[in-house]
Each structure stands twice: as structure tokens, then as C-alpha cells.
Amino acid sequence: MGSEMCIRDRSIFIQVGSFGDRENARRLMERVENYGFDPQISTYSAGGGVMYRVRIGPEFSQSGAERVASSLSSHGFLVQIVGDE
């Protein structure tokens, strides 16, 4: 298998932001789309409220996720590689 680790049971996402306001998430999603990416907004509960995550993926390898994260970073986005929690 070499040094490349493929994750079959988990997907990897590149998170670009997380907001308590859906409109902020939508604006960030549009900015990311301008660079040719296909981000999605997902929701989760936190502190009794709803949070909106802007993510790209899934990627199925760490190196693939790192390539996307590097490209986003070069455009000034602060990103985090995360699992599919």
C-alpha cells in the first residue's frame, strides 16, 4: 500500500468555516466557489443552537485532502482537515 493511506470507513473533509449564522456560511461558500471548488453547507447542534459548516469533500485519501487544503490556503482561506463526524 506504500505511504498513501486510504481510509475506507471514513471520509475526509476540508472545513473552511463554521458559523452560527447561515448567511455567513452562504457567503463563504460563494467565495470558495469562485475558486472552482464545490463546497457544501452542513449543520450540527452546539450549545443549544445550530451551527453551519462550510466543507469540501469528501476526499478519500489524506494526500488528496492535503492538496485541496493547500490550494485553499494559497487563496487565503484558513482550513482544517476533518473526519466525517
DRENPA-652016 format. One record per atom (N, C-alpha, C, CB): x, y, z; residue number from 0. Coordinates in steps of 0.05 Angstrom, whole numbers, always signed. Atoms other than C-alpha are relative to their C-alpha. Last residue first. Glycine has a CB too. Example, Ala and Ser with C-alpha at 12.3 -4.5 7.8 and 13.67 -1.06 7.14 Angstrom:
2
<<-16; -24; -1>; 1>
<<+273; -21; +143>; 1>
<<-15; +22; +14>; 1>
<<+9; +9; -29>; 1>
<<+18; -24; +0>; 0>
<<+246; -90; +156>; 0>
<<+18; +24; +0>; 0>
<<-20; +1; +25>; 0>
This chain:
85
<<+15; +3; -25>; 84>
<<-364; +265; +247>; 84>
<<-28; +9; -2>; 84>
<<+13; +16; +22>; 84>
<<+28; -2; +5>; 83>
<<-338; +257; +177>; 83>
<<-17; -3; +24>; 83>
<<-9; -19; -22>; 83>
<<+14; +24; +7>; 82>
<<-265; +270; +191>; 82>
<<-30; +5; -4>; 82>
<<+4; -22; +22>; 82>
<<+16; +13; -21>; 81>
<<-231; +338; +190>; 81>
<<-12; -26; -10>; 81>
<<-22; +18; +9>; 81>
<<+7; +27; +10>; 80>
<<-177; +375; +152>; 80>
<<-14; -15; +22>; 80>
<<+25; -15; -11>; 80>
<<-6; +22; -19>; 79>
<<-178; +448; +174>; 79>
<<-9; -26; -13>; 79>
<<-14; +4; +27>; 79>
<<+14; +25; +3>; 78>
<<-176; +510; +131>; 78>
<<+9; -20; +21>; 78>
<<+5; -12; -28>; 78>
<<-10; +15; -23>; 77>
<<-160; +584; +137>; 77>
<<-16; -26; +0>; 77>
<<-2; +16; +27>; 77>
<<+20; +12; -18>; 76>
<<-173; +612; +67>; 76>
<<+15; -15; +23>; 76>
<<-18; -20; -15>; 76>
<<+5; -15; -25>; 75>
<<-123; +659; +36>; 75>
<<-20; -11; +19>; 75>
<<-8; +27; -8>; 75>
<<+19; -22; +7>; 74>
<<-122; +634; -36>; 74>
<<-9; +15; +25>; 74>
<<-25; -12; -13>; 74>
<<-14; -18; +18>; 73>
<<-59; +593; -23>; 73>
<<-18; +23; -9>; 73>
<<+11; -15; -24>; 73>
<<-18; -17; -16>; 72>
<<-95; +562; +36>; 72>
<<+14; +21; -17>; 72>
<<+20; -17; +16>; 72>
<<+17; -19; -14>; 71>
<<-149; +536; -10>; 71>
<<+16; +20; +17>; 71>
<<-21; -14; +18>; 71>
<<+10; -18; +20>; 70>
<<-97; +503; -54>; 70>
<<-17; +22; +12>; 70>
<<-16; -16; -22>; 70>
<<-23; -17; +8>; 69>
<<-61; +473; +6>; 69>
<<-10; +21; -21>; 69>
<<+23; -17; -12>; 69>
<<-6; -19; -21>; 68>
<<-126; +446; +34>; 68>
<<+22; +20; -7>; 68>
<<+7; -15; +26>; 68>
<<+22; -20; +0>; 67>
<<-144; +414; -32>; 67>
<<+4; +21; +21>; 67>
<<-27; -15; +5>; 67>
<<-2; -16; +25>; 66>
<<-76; +381; -38>; 66>
<<-21; +21; -1>; 66>
<<-2; -19; -24>; 66>
<<-22; -20; -4>; 65>
<<-78; +360; +36>; 65>
<<+4; +17; -25>; 65>
<<+26; -15; +7>; 65>
<<+10; -21; -17>; 64>
<<-146; +326; +26>; 64>
<<+21; +22; +4>; 64>
<<-8; -11; +27>; 64>
<<+20; -15; +16>; 63>
<<-119; +287; -33>; 63>
<<-11; +23; +16>; 63>
<<-23; -18; -9>; 63>
<<-14; -17; +18>; 62>
<<-58; +267; +8>; 62>
<<-19; +16; -18>; 62>
<<+19; -18; -18>; 62>
<<-12; -22; -14>; 61>
<<-101; +243; +65>; 61>
<<+14; +19; -19>; 61>
<<+19; -10; +22>; 61>
<<-27; +4; -9>; 60>
<<-142; +199; +20>; 60>
<<+11; +25; +13>; 60>
<<+18; -8; -25>; 60>
<<-3; +27; -11>; 59>
<<-216; +190; +7>; 59>
<<+29; -7; +7>; 59>
<<-11; -19; -19>; 59>
<<-25; +11; +12>; 58>
<<-235; +263; -2>; 58>
<<+4; -27; +13>; 58>
<<+25; +20; +4>; 58>
<<-22; +14; -13>; 57>
<<-306; +280; +15>; 57>
<<+24; -6; -18>; 57>
<<-10; -26; +12>; 57>
<<-6; +29; -2>; 56>
<<-305; +335; +3>; 56>
<<-25; -16; -6>; 56>
<<+11; -6; +27>; 56>
<<-5; +11; +26>; 55>
<<-307; +410; +14>; 55>
<<+7; -29; +4>; 55>
<<+23; +15; -16>; 55>
<<-20; +21; +5>; 54>
<<-337; +439; +76>; 54>
<<+2; -7; -29>; 54>
<<-7; -24; +17>; 54>
<<-6; -1; +29>; 53>
<<-374; +501; +101>; 53>
<<+23; -20; -4>; 53>
<<+7; +29; -10>; 53>
<<-28; +5; +8>; 52>
<<-403; +485; +170>; 52>
<<+2; +2; -31>; 52>
<<+9; -28; +9>; 52>
<<-1; +6; +29>; 51>
<<-468; +516; +196>; 51>
<<+30; -2; -8>; 51>
<<-14; +23; -17>; 51>
<<-24; -10; +12>; 50>
<<-481; +514; +271>; 50>
<<+0; -9; -29>; 50>
<<+26; -9; +15>; 50>
<<-8; +14; +25>; 49>
<<-550; +505; +302>; 49>
<<+25; +14; -10>; 49>
<<-23; +0; -21>; 49>
<<+6; -13; +25>; 48>
<<-564; +524; +374>; 48>
<<+10; -16; -24>; 48>
<<+12; +28; -1>; 48>
<<+29; -6; +2>; 47>
<<-569; +493; +443>; 47>
<<-8; +14; -26>; 47>
<<-8; +16; +23>; 47>
<<+8; -20; -20>; 46>
<<-494; +497; +455>; 46>
<<-29; +8; -2>; 46>
<<+17; +24; -3>; 46>
<<-21; -7; -20>; 45>
<<-478; +461; +391>; 45>
<<-11; +21; +19>; 45>
<<+26; +10; -15>; 45>
<<+10; -14; -24>; 44>
<<-523; +425; +341>; 44>
<<+24; +5; +19>; 44>
<<-21; -17; +14>; 44>
<<-2; +16; -24>; 43>
<<-497; +408; +272>; 43>
<<-9; +16; +24>; 43>
<<+30; -10; +4>; 43>
<<+8; -11; -26>; 42>
<<-509; +433; +202>; 42>
<<+7; -20; +22>; 42>
<<-29; +7; +0>; 42>
<<+13; +20; -17>; 41>
<<-477; +421; +134>; 41>
<<-5; +13; +27>; 41>
<<+18; -25; +3>; 41>
<<+6; -9; -27>; 40>
<<-461; +472; +80>; 40>
<<-14; -23; +14>; 40>
<<-18; +25; +0>; 40>
<<+27; +6; -9>; 39>
<<-428; +445; +17>; 39>
<<-3; +11; +28>; 39>
<<-5; -31; +1>; 39>
<<+5; +3; -29>; 38>
<<-367; +468; -21>; 38>
<<-30; -6; +6>; 38>
<<+8; +26; +14>; 38>
<<+29; +7; -3>; 37>
<<-355; +453; -95>; 37>
<<-6; -4; +30>; 37>
<<-8; -25; -16>; 37>
<<+6; +22; -18>; 36>
<<-288; +486; -111>; 36>
<<-30; -4; +2>; 36>
<<+13; +4; +28>; 36>
<<+4; +25; +14>; 35>
<<-272; +527; -173>; 35>
<<-5; -24; +18>; 35>
<<+23; -6; -16>; 35>
<<-26; +12; +6>; 34>
<<-241; +588; -140>; 34>
<<-3; -28; -11>; 34>
<<+17; -2; +26>; 34>
<<-14; -17; +20>; 33>
<<-305; +628; -142>; 33>
<<+27; -11; -8>; 33>
<<+3; +28; +11>; 33>
<<+9; +8; +26>; 32>
<<-340; +570; -106>; 32>
<<+15; +16; -22>; 32>
<<-30; +3; -3>; 32>
<<-15; +25; +6>; 31>
<<-299; +586; -44>; 31>
<<-7; -10; -28>; 31>
<<-6; -22; +21>; 31>
<<-28; -7; +5>; 30>
<<-326; +657; -43>; 30>
<<+17; -24; -8>; 30>
<<+12; +13; +26>; 30>
<<-2; -13; +26>; 29>
<<-397; +631; -52>; 29>
<<+29; +9; -7>; 29>
<<-18; +25; -1>; 29>
<<+4; +21; +20>; 28>
<<-390; +582; +6>; 28>
<<+3; +13; -28>; 28>
<<-27; -14; +3>; 28>
<<-26; +14; +3>; 27>
<<-363; +639; +49>; 27>
<<-1; -21; -21>; 27>
<<+8; -13; +27>; 27>
<<-20; -19; +12>; 26>
<<-425; +680; +35>; 26>
<<+27; -13; -4>; 26>
<<+2; +25; +16>; 26>
<<+6; -2; +29>; 25>
<<-471; +620; +49>; 25>
<<+20; +19; -14>; 25>
<<-29; +10; -4>; 25>
<<-9; +24; +12>; 24>
<<-437; +607; +116>; 24>
<<-5; +1; -31>; 24>
<<-14; -25; +12>; 24>
<<-29; -1; +1>; 23>
<<-446; +679; +136>; 23>
<<+12; -25; -13>; 23>
<<+12; +2; +29>; 23>
<<-8; -19; +21>; 22>
<<-519; +675; +116>; 22>
<<+30; +3; -1>; 22>
<<-13; +27; +6>; 22>
<<+0; +14; +26>; 21>
<<-529; +611; +158>; 21>
<<+9; +19; -23>; 21>
<<-28; -10; -7>; 21>
<<+18; -14; +18>; 20>
<<-509; +648; +222>; 20>
<<+2; -13; -28>; 20>
<<+6; +31; -1>; 20>
<<+26; +2; -12>; 19>
<<-477; +607; +278>; 19>
<<-22; +13; -17>; 19>
<<+0; +14; +27>; 19>
<<+14; -24; -7>; 18>
<<-417; +596; +234>; 18>
<<-26; -6; +15>; 18>
<<-5; +18; -24>; 18>
<<+23; +9; -16>; 17>
<<-364; +544; +218>; 17>
<<-13; +25; +12>; 17>
<<+8; -21; +22>; 17>
<<+11; -17; -20>; 16>
<<-311; +554; +165>; 16>
<<-23; -13; +14>; 16>
<<-8; +26; -12>; 16>
<<-9; -27; +5>; 15>
<<-267; +524; +111>; 15>
<<-11; +20; +21>; 15>
<<-8; +9; -28>; 15>
<<+19; -20; -11>; 14>
<<-271; +452; +131>; 14>
<<+12; +28; -3>; 14>
<<-6; -6; +30>; 14>
<<-16; -24; -5>; 13>
<<-234; +404; +86>; 13>
<<-20; +21; +9>; 13>
<<+16; +9; -26>; 13>
<<+11; -25; +10>; 12>
<<-268; +336; +91>; 12>
<<+20; +23; +6>; 12>
<<-28; +6; +12>; 12>
<<-15; -23; -10>; 11>
<<-241; +266; +99>; 11>
<<-12; +24; -13>; 11>
<<+31; -3; -5>; 11>
<<-6; -20; +20>; 10>
<<-285; +205; +91>; 10>
<<+15; +23; +14>; 10>
<<-25; +9; -15>; 10>
<<+4; -28; -7>; 9>
<<-284; +146; +138>; 9>
<<+7; +17; -24>; 9>
<<+18; +8; +24>; 9>
<<+24; -3; -17>; 8>
<<-292; +71; +130>; 8>
<<-6; +29; +7>; 8>
<<+5; -16; +25>; 8>
<<+24; +11; +13>; 7>
<<-246; +64; +70>; 7>
<<-25; +4; +17>; 7>
<<+4; -29; -5>; 7>
<<+18; +5; -21>; 6>
<<-189; +109; +90>; 6>
<<-26; -9; -12>; 6>
<<-5; +26; +18>; 6>
<<+27; -4; +9>; 5>
<<-133; +105; +41>; 5>
<<-18; -7; +23>; 5>
<<-7; -16; -26>; 5>
<<+20; +13; -16>; 4>
<<-64; +115; +70>; 4>
<<-27; +6; -11>; 4>
<<+3; +7; +30>; 4>
<<+27; -12; +2>; 3>
<<-10; +131; +20>; 3>
<<-20; -16; +16>; 3>
<<-9; +2; -30>; 3>
<<+4; -20; -21>; 2>
<<+59; +111; +45>; 2>
<<-28; +13; -1>; 2>
<<+21; +21; -1>; 2>
<<-17; -23; +1>; 1>
<<+60; +47; +5>; 1>
<<-6; +19; +23>; 1>
<<-2; +14; -26>; 1>
<<+16; -24; +0>; 0>
<<+0; +0; +0>; 0>
<<+17; +25; +0>; 0>
<<-18; +0; +24>; 0>
